[in-house]
Amino acid sequence: MILEHVGITVSDLGRSIRFYTEVFGFSLLRKTTVNAYLYLGDQLLELMQGDPATARPKPETTQGWNEQMWNQVPLIHLGFRVDDMEQALNKIVALGGKVVVPPDDYTPTIEHVAEVNDEKLRRAAQPIGKPYWRIADVSDPDGVILEILER
């Protein structure tokens, strides 16, 4: 298991992309209508468009997603990539964590993808070998939201 990314809910996705790219030197890896992944070296930052009026993403992405991730500002989750979703979830539950949103196949509608060679970045840029990523939301024993990704 590796730390995949850190996710932050933002009030203006475009403004935040500009901020993190121009201030900290991140590059845009991929962008959808509701989120963007930025990278610096092999480090990933996910910016998620929050909407105080609706407090949820567009309908195409709501299935299986934890609403807390779209309501809580600013730090919303840590994302961990795993090779085996079921094995990871079993271990999380056995050690006091909880499954908040069960695993779901997420097929993104991607608007931008950078060409990168790094394996971690390639896996985060777009699904490889299938049209979706497997994603689950869990909490640690203290309730911190963790996103588990099989990609």
QUIQUI-V787024 format. One record per pair of residues at least 12 apart in sequence whose ideal C-beta (glycine too) atoms are under 10 Angstrom apart, sorted by the first residue. I is the first residue (numbers start at 1). J is the second residue. D is the distance in whole Angstrom. If there is no record, write none. Layout:
# QUIQUI-V787024
I|J|D, I|J|D
This chain:
# QUIQUI-V787024
1|80|5, 1|81|7, 1|82|5, 1|83|8, 1|84|10, 1|87|10, 1|88|7, 1|91|9, 1|148|9, 2|42|10, 2|79|10, 2|80|7, 2|81|6, 2|82|9, 2|83|10, 2|120|7, 3|43|9, 3|44|9, 3|78|6, 3|79|8, 3|80|6, 3|81|8, 4|44|6, 4|46|9, 4|78|8, 4|79|4, 4|80|5, 4|81|4, 4|82|9, 4|120|8, 4|123|9, 4|124|7, 4|147|8, 4|148|9, 4|149|6, 4|151|8, 5|29|10, 5|37|7, 5|38|9, 5|39|9, 5|43|8, 5|44|4, 5|45|6, 5|46|5, 5|77|9, 5|78|8, 5|79|4, 5|80|9, 5|81|9, 5|120|9, 5|124|7, 5|147|8, 5|149|9, 6|43|9, 6|44|8, 6|45|6, 6|46|7, 6|75|7, 6|76|9, 6|77|8, 6|78|6, 6|79|7, 7|35|8, 7|37|10, 7|44|9, 7|45|8, 7|46|4, 7|47|8, 7|48|6, 7|69|7, 7|74|10, 7|75|8, 7|76|5, 7|77|5, 7|78|8, 7|79|6, 7|145|9, 7|147|7, 8|20|9, 8|45|7, 8|46|7, 8|47|6, 8|48|7, 8|50|9, 8|73|8, 8|74|5, 8|75|6, 8|76|7, 8|77|9, 9|35|10, 9|46|10, 9|47|8, 9|48|5, 9|49|8, 9|50|4, 9|51|9, 9|68|10, 9|69|7, 9|70|7, 9|71|8, 9|72|6, 9|73|5, 9|74|6, 9|75|8, 9|76|5, 9|77|9, 10|35|9, 10|36|9, 10|47|5, 10|48|7, 10|49|7, 10|50|6, 10|73|8, 10|74|7, 11|49|8, 11|50|6, 11|51|8, 11|52|8, 11|73|8, 11|74|9, 12|47|10, 12|49|8, 12|50|9, 13|31|8, 13|32|9, 13|33|9, 13|34|8, 13|35|7, 13|36|6, 13|47|6, 13|48|8, 13|49|4, 13|50|9, 14|31|9, 14|36|9, 14|47|10, 14|49|9, 15|47|10, 16|36|8, 16|38|9, 16|45|10, 16|47|5, 16|48|10, 16|49|9, 16|74|10, 17|31|7, 17|36|5, 17|38|7, 17|47|6, 19|47|9, 20|36|9, 20|38|5, 20|40|9, 20|45|6, 20|47|7, 21|36|10, 21|38|7, 21|40|9, 24|38|9, 24|40|7, 24|45|9, 25|38|10, 25|40|6, 25|41|10, 26|38|4, 26|39|6, 26|40|5, 26|41|10, 26|43|8, 26|44|9, 26|45|6, 26|47|10, 27|39|6, 27|40|7, 27|41|10, 27|114|7, 27|116|9, 27|121|10, 28|47|10, 28|112|6, 28|113|9, 28|114|7, 29|44|7, 29|45|9, 29|46|10, 29|112|8, 29|113|7, 29|114|5, 29|116|7, 29|121|6, 29|122|10, 29|124|6, 29|125|5, 29|126|9, 30|46|10, 30|108|8, 30|110|5, 30|111|8, 30|112|6, 30|113|5, 30|114|7, 30|116|10, 30|121|10, 30|124|8, 30|125|5, 30|126|7, 31|47|9, 31|110|7, 31|111|5, 31|112|4, 31|113|9, 31|114|10, 32|48|10, 32|49|9, 32|57|9, 32|58|9, 32|60|9, 32|61|8, 32|108|6, 32|109|6, 32|110|6, 32|111|6, 32|112|9, 33|49|8, 33|57|8, 33|58|6, 33|60|8, 33|61|8, 33|108|10, 33|109|7, 33|110|10, 33|111|7, 34|47|10, 34|48|7, 34|49|5, 34|50|10, 34|51|9, 34|56|10, 34|57|4, 34|58|6, 34|60|9, 34|61|6, 34|62|10, 34|65|10, 34|70|9, 34|108|9, 34|109|9, 35|47|6, 35|48|5, 35|49|6, 35|57|8, 35|61|8, 35|108|9, 36|48|8, 36|49|8, 36|111|9, 36|112|8, 37|79|10, 37|110|10, 37|112|10, 37|113|10, 37|114|9, 37|121|9, 37|124|6, 37|125|7, 38|114|10, 39|114|8, 39|116|7, 39|118|8, 39|120|9, 39|121|6, 39|124|8, 39|125|9, 41|118|8, 41|120|10, 41|121|9, 42|116|9, 42|118|5, 42|119|9, 42|120|5, 42|121|6, 42|124|10, 43|120|9, 43|121|10, 44|79|8, 44|81|10, 44|120|7, 44|121|7, 44|124|6, 44|125|10, 46|69|10, 46|76|9, 46|77|8, 46|79|7, 46|124|9, 46|147|9, 48|69|7, 48|70|7, 48|73|10, 48|74|10, 48|76|7, 48|77|9, 49|70|8, 50|69|9, 50|70|6, 50|71|7, 50|72|9, 50|73|6, 50|74|9, 50|76|9, 51|70|7, 51|71|9, 52|70|10, 52|71|9, 52|73|9, 54|70|9, 55|67|7, 55|68|10, 55|70|6, 55|71|5, 55|72|10, 56|69|10, 56|70|5, 56|71|8, 57|69|9, 57|70|6, 58|109|9, 60|107|9, 60|108|9, 60|109|6, 61|106|7, 61|107|9, 61|108|8, 61|109|8, 63|101|10, 63|104|6, 63|105|9, 63|106|8, 64|101|5, 64|102|7, 64|103|8, 64|104|3, 64|105|9, 64|106|7, 64|135|7, 64|136|8, 64|137|8, 65|101|7, 65|104|8, 65|106|8, 65|135|8, 65|137|8, 65|147|10, 66|100|5, 66|101|5, 66|136|10, 66|137|4, 66|138|10, 66|139|9, 66|145|7, 66|147|8, 67|101|9, 68|100|8, 68|101|10, 68|137|8, 68|139|10, 68|143|10, 68|145|6, 69|100|9, 69|101|9, 69|137|7, 69|145|7, 69|147|8, 72|145|8, 75|144|10, 75|145|10, 76|145|7, 76|147|9, 77|137|7, 77|138|10, 77|139|10, 77|144|8, 77|145|4, 77|146|6, 77|147|5, 78|140|9, 78|144|7, 78|145|8, 78|146|5, 78|147|7, 79|124|9, 79|135|9, 79|137|10, 79|145|10, 79|146|8, 79|147|4, 79|148|8, 79|149|6, 79|151|10, 80|92|10, 80|138|9, 80|146|6, 80|147|7, 80|148|6, 80|149|7, 81|120|8, 81|123|7, 81|124|8, 81|133|9, 81|147|10, 81|148|8, 81|149|5, 81|150|8, 81|151|6, 82|134|9, 82|136|9, 82|148|6, 82|149|7, 82|150|6, 82|151|9, 83|150|7, 83|151|10, 84|134|10, 84|150|7, 85|102|10, 85|103|5, 85|134|5, 85|135|9, 85|136|6, 85|148|6, 85|149|8, 85|150|4, 86|103|8, 86|134|10, 86|136|10, 86|150|9, 88|103|10, 88|136|8, 88|138|9, 88|146|10, 88|148|6, 88|149|10, 88|150|8, 89|102|8, 89|103|7, 89|136|6, 89|138|7, 89|148|7, 92|136|9, 92|138|5, 92|139|9, 92|140|8, 92|141|10, 92|146|8, 92|148|8, 93|138|8, 95|140|9, 95|141|8, 96|139|10, 96|140|8, 96|141|4, 96|142|9, 97|138|5, 97|139|6, 97|140|5, 97|141|6, 97|142|10, 97|143|10, 97|144|9, 97|146|8, 97|148|10, 98|137|10, 98|138|6, 98|139|5, 98|140|9, 98|141|8, 98|143|8, 99|136|6, 99|137|8, 99|138|5, 99|139|8, 99|148|9, 100|136|8, 100|137|4, 100|138|6, 100|139|5, 100|143|9, 100|145|7, 100|146|9, 100|147|10, 101|135|8, 101|136|6, 101|137|4, 101|138|8, 101|145|10, 101|147|9, 101|148|10, 102|135|10, 102|136|6, 102|137|9, 102|138|10, 103|134|5, 103|135|7, 103|136|4, 103|137|9, 103|148|8, 103|149|10, 103|150|8, 104|132|9, 104|133|9, 104|134|7, 104|135|6, 104|136|7, 104|137|9, 105|127|10, 105|130|8, 105|131|9, 105|132|4, 105|133|7, 105|134|6, 105|135|8, 105|150|10, 106|127|9, 106|131|10, 106|132|6, 106|133|5, 106|134|8, 106|135|5, 106|149|9, 106|151|10, 107|127|8, 107|130|9, 107|131|5, 107|132|4, 107|133|8, 108|126|8, 108|127|8, 108|131|9, 108|132|8, 108|133|8, 110|125|8, 110|126|6, 110|127|9, 112|125|9, 113|125|5, 113|126|5, 114|126|10, 120|151|10, 122|151|10, 123|149|9, 123|150|10, 123|151|5, 124|149|8, 124|151|7, 125|151|10, 126|151|9, 127|151|7, 128|151|7, 129|151|10, 130|151|9, 132|150|10, 132|151|9, 133|149|6, 133|150|7, 133|151|5, 134|148|8, 134|149|7, 134|150|4, 134|151|7, 135|147|6, 135|148|7, 135|149|5, 135|150|8, 135|151|9, 136|148|5, 136|149|8, 136|150|8
